[in-house]
Amino acid sequence: MKTKMNLNFNLITLLLTLTLLNCKKENTFSEYQYADSPVVLTCNDFNSKLYHEALYTFENDILNFYSKTNKNTSQIQAYNQFVRAAVYRRIKYEDIVSAHTLKVFEALKNENTLWDANNTKSHLNYNSVIIDCITNNIEDTALKTTFNALVSTNSMSPKLFGAPLLNKYRTAIKDKYLATYIALDLFYAKLFDVDFTKVNLNKTESKVDFNKKSE
């Protein structure tokens, strides 16, 4: 009886330790710049605050980057140019990523279920909780059907989903679940392959007013 009690105690202690470690890992990031921005994801069971920050940071980066050649670039136009360049692999991520994005990316690395080292099509884990959240909430019916089909058959990849996405990039402005997918698979997952010694982290950054840049 005593042995059984000790075993149960040790098991509970182990579970609590793991829980505390996971909580500590999730809370290591504290440099939120978009904490007051509207909530974009309402699913449970993941670090939504970090994913909100990741999305807003991504949108800020692409708008800042494409505004360099046209200061009147809108968020829709930035999505158009980014998605097209990403799908056709004609993009230099080191030219887009900002210092804050790098900090967000380092925090995302600690989201263990987000990544899949065995995924040869993308570093993203298509069976993660966040992807399940996206799968269930994409607003466009056709895109949602395609997304679900590709994920359920283990056929999902940026290349295959990129084709229909090219014609629906505007949807990402209002559908932040789709926008989060774009940010994670076409941006953050690609940063694993970036040589950050080539990134100019001292370049000027500006925080975009999304209310003025969404037309």
N, C-alpha and C positions, 0 to 999 in steps of 0.2 A: 504493500500500500504506500509506504514511504517513498519507494523508488518511483512509483507512478506519479506521486505528487511532485517529486523533484523534476521529473520529466516534463510534466505540465507547466511547472514554474519556469523551467529553462526555455520551453517553447514560447511561452508568453513573453518572456524577456527578450528573446530573439526577435519576435514579431514587433515588439515595441521599439527595439533598437533600429530595425529596418525602417519602420515608419518615421522615426525621428530623423534618420539619415536622409530619407526621401524628402521630408519637409525642409530640412536644412538645405538640401541641394536646390529645391525649388525657390527658396527665399534668398539665395545668395545674390541675385541681381536686384539692385535697388535704384538704379539711375533711370527711372521712368521719366520720359519727356511728354508722354501722351496719357498720363493717368486721368486727366480731366476730359479727355475726348470721349465721344459716345461709345458705349459698349457695342462690339460688333459680333461677338460669338456668345451664345447663350447655353451651350451644352455644358454638362457637368463633367466631373472626373478628370479634368486636366487643368494645367496652370493657365487659365484664360487671360489673366493679367499680362503674362509674358507674351502670349500669342497676339494680344491686342497691340502691344508695343511693337512686336515684330512686323505686323501688318502696316501700321502707321509709319514706321521707320522705312519700310520698303517703298511705300507710296511716296514718301518724302524724297527718297533717294532718286527714284526714276524721274520724278517731276523736276527736281533740281538738275539732273543730268541732261534731260532733253530740253530744258529751258535755256541751256547754254547756247544753243544754236537758234532758238526762237523764244524770246522772253515771254511771249504770249501763249506758250504751249499750255494746254489744259490737261487735266488729269486723264481724260479720255484719250487724248492724243498721246500722252506718255505711255498709257497702257498699250495702245495700238503699236507704237514703235517698239516697246520692250518685248511684248509677246511675240511679235513677228521676228525680231532679232534673236530671241531666245529659242524659239521653235526651229529656226533655220541655223542655229548655232553660229550666229554672226555677232557675237557680243563679247566685249571685254569687261568682265565683272570688276576687275581692278580699277577701272575708270569710273565706276558707278558707286561702289561701296564707300560709305562714310565711316568716320571713327566711331560714331554711336552705333552704327549697324554692326561693326565688328564686335562691340561689347554685347549687343543683343545676340549675335551669332554664338559667341562663347557661352552665353547662358543657355541657348537652345541646344548646344552640344550635350548639356547635362540632362536633357529630356531623353532618357535612355530608350523609351519605346517609340520615340519619333523617328529613329534612324534604323536602317537595316544594312549591316555590313555585307550581307550576301546578295543584296539587290544589285544586279549588274546594270539595270536600266536607270536607276536613280539611287541616291543614298537614302531616300525617303522610305519609311516603312508604311506601305499601303494598308497594313492591317492594324495600324495604331488607332488609339481612341480619337485623336483629332481628325484623322481621315474618315473614320466612321461618322463623326459629327458632320463633316463636310458632305459626305455621301448622302446623308439623310436630309440635308437642308439646302442644297443647291436649288435655286428658284426656277431656272429655265428647265422645262420638262425634257426637252431633247438632250440637253447637256447632262442632266441628271441621269437619264436612262443610259447614255453612253458611258458616263463615269461609273455607274453601278455595274454595268455589264463588264467593263474592263477590269474593275477591282475584283468582282466575284469570280472571274475566270483566270485570275492571276496574269492578266495580259496588260495591265496598266503600265503606261510609260509616258514620259513627256512627249515623245514623238507621236504616239498613237492618239493621245488626247489633244495634242497640239493642233491637229488638223481642224477639228470642229471648233476649237477654241479661237482660232484665227478669225472666224466669222462672228464670234460672240464676245469679243473683248469688251464691248460697251457694257455688258451685263455686270462686269466686275465693279463698276462704280456704285451700284446699288446693292448688289449681292456680295456681301463681304465674306460669305463662306467660299464662294468661288474665288474671290480675291485672295483669301488666305491660302487656298490651294496654289494659286499662281505664285504667291510669295514664297511658299515653302518648297515647291518642286522646281520652279523655274529660276529661283533666286538663291535662297539660303542653302538648298542642297548642293548647288553648284559651287558654293564658297569653299567646300572641302577641297576643291581642286585649284584654288587660287593661291598664288604665291604672294603673301601679304607683304613681303619685302619690296614688292613692286608697287604697292598701293601708297598713294600720297594722302596720308591721313591728316595732313596739315592744310588740305584744301578748304576753302571757305564753305561753310555749311549754313544753310538758312532753313528755318522751320516754316513750312508752307502753311498758308491759311487755306485749308481744303474747301471751305465754303465759297471761296472766290475762284478756285481753280478746278471746279468740277463740271464746267459747261463744255 
